[in-house]
Each structure stands twice: as C-alpha cells, then as structure tokens.
Amino acid sequence: MPELPEVEVVRAGLAPALVGARIEACTVLDARALTRHPGTPASFEGELVGRSIAGAARRGKFLWFPIAGVPRAVVAHLGMSGQMLLRESGSPTERHERIRWDIVHPGHGELSVLFVDQRTFGSLAVDDLLPAPDGAAGGRGTDEALVPGQVAHIARDPLDPAFDRRRFHSEAARRSSAIKRVLLDQAFVSGIGNIYADEALWAARIHPETPASSLSRASRERLLESVVEVMTKALAEGGTSFDTQYVNVNGQAGYFAHSLEAYGRTGAPCSRCGSAIVRVAFTNRSSHYCPRCQRRRR
C-alpha cells in the first residue's frame, strides 16, 4: 500500500495541474472506485462537472481536492494499487482505468486525470469539509483549517508542522501494544505503513515487538526522528516501488527501494553488523529486522 512518501509524491505532482483547473467532464468507468462515495456514479459526476479545483491536500495516506465555491472536496485513497495519472487530453483508456476527469487549466490547457486501480481497493468520493479539531491547517498543501469528514479520524503525521510530539509521547507511554502496531495505527500517528515502520525501527535499533510503554522517552524520540529521516529521504527519492503498482503522476517509479535497510531484505546482511535480516509474521503482514541490532528486551 502506498504510504506517506508515495502519496505525497502524487499530491505534489498533481497540484500544479489540478489547482485552478475546471473539470469539463467526469467519467466513472467502474463504480467499485466509488466505495467511499455516499451517492451514485451519476451524483459523483454531477457534483464535479463544471466545478474548479481549489487545492491539493494530504493527511497521512489520504488526499483531498477542495472544490471551489462549496465546502466540499474530492477525497482520494489509493488503497493497495491506486494511481492518479496525468495524461494528454484524449489519451486512450488505460488498463485498470476506473475514473477519468477531463480538465482545463488556465496555464497548462487541456489534460486528463486518471484514477487507475488494478486491485480496486482504492476509491474517490465527494465529502463535506469540516473544521479541523485542533484548529491548525488540515494537512500538507492547504492553509485552511478544514478536513474531509472521512479523514477527520486520521491523526497527523510526523512531517506535519502541527504534529503534537507531546501527545505522541504521553499516549505511547500508556500503550502496552507492540511499538510497530502503535506506529501502524492511523488514528494515533498517520502515514506510516509496513515499509517505513520496519525502516524506522531498524534505524532506531528497536525490536518491532517491544511494548510501546516499555520504551524510554529518549527511545521514543529517537524513533520519531528515525521516522522523519526515513520518510524525508524516501520523498527525495520519489517513494518506494517494488512493481508497477506504485508510480508517480507521470507513470514513473520511485527508487527508495534501493535504500531499504530492513524491509524486503530477508537473509541479506545488516549494513551495521552483518547479521542476516530476518522476516517474521506480524498480524496479516511481515516484520523485517536485524536480530542483533534490534534485540528484544526481556
């Protein structure tokens, strides 16, 4: 599933073409791409045709595009394999294309925005914008203290200027769950998925099954810094691509996979100590870590 760096790469790529653009046509090719939309495909199309996009924002793994003139936004979640691609106007329908917008931008002219999703777990929806509970800007890419209703339960991410580190420390100190499970809880801290949880825990030398409450404040702070560092580097490298399911808006893959230290490196030597990276089952996923550098405390 695309995590914060991948979704932010998509947001940043879409913003120049979308913000200020008018949607001339909206075509829903597959209603499964509207699982989060409360209405019908016809209502989705009707809400957008003739409207202009006023922004491109992100919180955690969610994107939203405010609609000019109304307190509503298009909310996007990429799911496991969703892509939002920019194409020339009139380009051929792509494999797994689910929704297409034909837009006109005052500076870039006519373009098409495609929502492509091989596994159909992603979706688009039109939703109300609500006041952000903490009064700060709703997310990356917007100055408005508004957030879609579907995103209101999502916590801020560690790259968000409004991320509350004191709350992170106080709540983590009360949780007996494994620290990796805590990192993956999007209502607690957002944007982190399996890849970046493994990478941050490796960088901080913390075993993924360590109870969050057993970590010292210094260890938690080191982990937060590792999350920020890993995600910042991944952003600079265009995100992580293992196959064609994640690409940027131009269809190009990210190359952070070449910088991974733990995730997906089962059996490879740890770059710190040379021990073989191990892979163990973790809920419906897997955890990758170094058994020497990330020893579990008893």
C-alpha positions in Angstrom: 0.0 0.0 0.0 1.3 3.5 -0.8 2.5 5.2 2.4 3.1 8.9 3.2 6.1 9.4 0.9 4.3 7.8 -2.1 1.0 9.7 -1.5 2.9 13.0 -1.0 4.7 12.5 -4.3 1.4 12.1 -6.0 -0.1 15.1 -4.3 2.9 17.3 -5.2 2.7 16.0 -8.8 -1.0 16.7 -9.2 -1.1 20.1 -7.6 0.4 22.2 -10.5 -2.1 20.7 -13.0 -5.2 20.5 -10.8 -5.3 23.6 -8.7 -7.3 26.2 -10.6 -8.4 23.7 -13.2 -12.0 23.3 -14.3 -13.5 19.8 -14.6 -15.1 19.7 -18.1 -16.1 16.1 -17.9 -16.1 13.3 -15.4 -16.5 9.7 -16.5 -16.9 6.8 -14.0 -15.9 3.6 -15.8 -16.2 1.3 -12.7 -18.5 2.0 -9.8 -16.2 0.0 -7.5 -13.9 3.0 -7.4 -16.6 4.9 -5.5 -16.9 2.6 -2.5 -16.4 5.6 -0.1 -18.8 7.9 -2.0 -22.2 8.1 -0.4 -24.0 8.6 -3.7 -24.2 7.1 -7.1 -21.8 7.4 -10.0 -24.2 9.9 -11.6 -24.2 12.0 -8.4 -20.4 11.9 -8.3 -20.1 13.1 -11.9 -22.8 15.7 -11.4 -21.0 17.3 -8.4 -17.8 17.7 -10.3 -18.6 18.7 -13.9 -18.3 22.5 -14.3 -16.5 22.9 -10.9 -13.0 24.1 -10.3 -10.4 22.5 -8.0 -9.2 24.9 -5.4 -6.3 22.9 -3.8 -4.5 19.6 -3.3 -4.0 18.5 0.3 -2.9 15.4 2.1 -3.1 13.9 5.6 -1.4 10.6 6.2 -2.3 8.4 3.3 -5.4 10.4 2.3 -5.6 13.1 -0.5 -8.3 15.6 -1.0 -9.0 18.3 -3.6 -11.3 21.1 -2.3 -14.0 22.2 -4.8 -14.1 25.9 -5.4 -17.2 27.7 -4.1 -18.6 24.9 -1.8 -17.4 23.4 1.5 -16.8 20.1 -0.2 -13.8 18.1 -1.6 -12.9 15.1 -3.6 -11.3 12.6 -1.2 -8.9 10.0 -2.7 -7.4 6.9 -1.1 -5.1 4.9 -3.2 -5.7 1.6 -1.4 -3.2 -1.1 -2.4 -2.6 -0.2 -6.0 -4.4 3.0 -6.8 -2.7 5.6 -9.1 -3.6 9.1 -10.2 -2.0 9.8 -13.5 -1.8 12.9 -15.7 -2.3 12.3 -19.4 -2.8 14.4 -22.5 -6.4 15.2 -23.3 -8.0 12.4 -25.4 -5.4 9.8 -24.4 -6.5 6.2 -24.8 -8.2 4.4 -22.0 -5.6 2.7 -19.8 -5.8 -0.8 -18.4 -7.5 -0.8 -15.0 -8.7 2.8 -15.5 -11.7 3.4 -13.2 -12.4 7.2 -13.4 -11.3 10.0 -15.7 -11.6 13.7 -15.4 -11.1 15.9 -18.4 -9.9 19.3 -17.2 -8.8 22.7 -18.5 -6.1 24.5 -16.6 -5.5 28.3 -17.3 -1.8 27.7 -17.6 -1.5 24.1 -18.8 -4.5 23.8 -21.1 -6.5 20.6 -21.6 -5.4 17.5 -19.6 -6.9 14.2 -18.4 -6.6 13.0 -14.8 -7.0 9.2 -14.5 -7.7 7.1 -11.4 -6.3 3.7 -12.2 -6.5 0.8 -9.8 -5.6 -2.8 -10.5 -6.9 -4.3 -7.3 -9.9 -1.9 -6.8 -9.2 -1.3 -3.1 -8.7 2.5 -3.7 -11.6 5.0 -4.1 -12.7 8.5 -4.8 -15.5 10.3 -3.0 -17.1 13.7 -2.6 -17.3 14.7 1.1 -18.0 17.7 3.3 -15.1 19.7 4.7 -15.3 20.1 8.4 -13.3 22.2 10.9 -10.0 20.6 11.9 -10.4 19.7 15.6 -7.1 21.3 16.6 -7.6 24.5 14.6 -4.5 24.0 12.5 -4.2 23.6 8.7 -6.0 20.4 7.7 -2.9 18.9 6.2 0.0 19.2 3.8 -0.8 21.5 0.8 -3.5 23.6 2.5 -3.7 26.6 4.8 -7.3 26.0 5.6 -8.2 24.5 9.0 -10.6 22.1 7.2 -10.5 18.4 6.7 -13.0 16.0 5.0 -15.3 14.1 7.3 -13.8 10.8 6.1 -10.4 12.0 7.1 -11.2 13.6 10.4 -10.3 10.5 12.4 -6.9 10.3 10.9 -4.1 11.6 13.1 -1.4 14.0 11.9 1.8 12.6 10.6 5.3 13.3 11.9 6.1 15.5 8.9 3.1 17.8 9.7 4.1 21.1 11.4 1.1 20.6 13.7 2.1 17.1 14.7 1.9 17.0 18.6 5.0 15.3 19.9 3.9 15.7 23.5 0.7 13.8 22.7 2.7 11.1 20.9 4.9 10.5 23.9 2.1 10.6 26.5 -0.1 8.2 24.7 2.6 5.8 23.6 3.8 5.6 27.2 0.3 4.3 28.1 0.1 1.6 25.4 1.3 -1.9 26.1 0.9 -3.0 22.4 3.9 -3.7 20.3 5.5 -0.5 19.1 5.1 -1.5 15.5 1.4 -1.9 16.0 1.3 1.5 17.5 3.1 3.0 14.6 0.6 1.5 12.2 -2.4 2.9 14.0 -3.5 5.7 11.7 -5.7 7.2 14.4 -2.6 7.6 16.6 0.1 8.6 14.0 -0.6 8.6 10.3 1.2 7.9 7.1 3.4 5.0 8.4 2.8 1.6 6.8 4.7 -1.6 6.9 7.7 -0.5 4.9 8.5 2.7 6.8 7.7 1.2 10.2 10.3 -1.5 9.6 12.8 1.0 8.3 12.4 3.5 11.2 12.6 0.7 13.8 15.8 -0.6 12.2 17.3 2.9 12.2 16.3 3.4 15.9 17.6 -0.1 16.8 14.2 -1.1 18.3 12.6 -4.5 18.1 9.2 -4.3 16.5 7.5 -6.3 19.2 8.8 -4.1 22.0 5.8 -2.8 24.1 5.5 0.9 23.5 5.1 1.6 27.2 8.4 0.0 27.9 10.4 2.5 25.8 12.1 5.4 27.4 11.2 8.9 26.2 14.7 9.1 24.7 14.0 5.9 22.7 10.6 7.2 21.5 12.2 10.4 20.5 14.9 8.6 18.6 12.2 6.6 16.9 10.3 9.7 15.8 13.5 11.2 14.4 14.1 8.0 12.5 10.6 8.1 11.1 11.1 11.7 9.9 14.6 10.9 8.5 13.4 7.8 6.6 10.3 9.4 5.1 12.2 12.6 4.1 14.8 10.5 2.3 12.0 8.4 0.6 10.3 11.6 -0.5 13.5 12.9 -2.1 13.9 9.6 -4.0 10.3 9.5 -5.2 9.0 6.9 -2.9 9.3 3.1 -2.9 8.4 1.0 -5.9 8.7 -2.8 -6.0 6.5 -3.2 -9.1 4.3 -1.1 -11.4 1.5 -0.7 -8.8 3.1 2.5 -7.4 4.1 5.2 -9.8 4.0 9.0 -9.7 1.6 11.0 -11.8 3.8 10.6 -14.9 3.9 6.8 -14.5 7.5 6.8 -13.2 8.6 4.5 -10.4 10.3 5.7 -7.2 13.8 4.4 -6.3 13.9 4.4 -2.5 13.7 0.5 -2.7 17.4 0.7 -3.3 18.0 2.4 0.0 16.0 0.0 2.2 17.9 -1.4 5.2 15.3 -3.9 6.5 12.1 -4.2 4.6 12.2 -6.9 2.0 15.8 -7.8 2.7 15.3 -11.3 4.3 18.6 -13.1 4.6 20.6 -10.1 3.4 23.4 -8.8 5.8 22.5 -5.9 8.1 24.6 -3.0 6.9 25.5 -2.2 10.5 26.6 -5.6 11.9 26.4 -8.1 9.1 23.8 -10.3 10.7 21.1 -11.7 8.4 17.9 -9.7 8.3 15.0 -11.9 9.4 11.4 -11.9 8.5 8.6 -12.9 10.9 4.8 -12.9 10.7 3.2 -9.8 12.1 -0.7 -9.8 12.0 -1.5 -10.1 8.3 1.9 -8.7 7.3 5.5 -9.4 8.0 8.2 -7.6 10.0 11.8 -7.4 8.9 14.6 -6.6 11.4 18.1 -7.3 12.5 18.2 -9.9 15.3 21.4 -8.4 16.7 20.9 -4.7 16.3 17.2 -4.8 17.3 17.3 -7.3 20.2 14.1 -7.6 22.1 14.3 -6.7 25.8 13.1 -9.3 28.3 
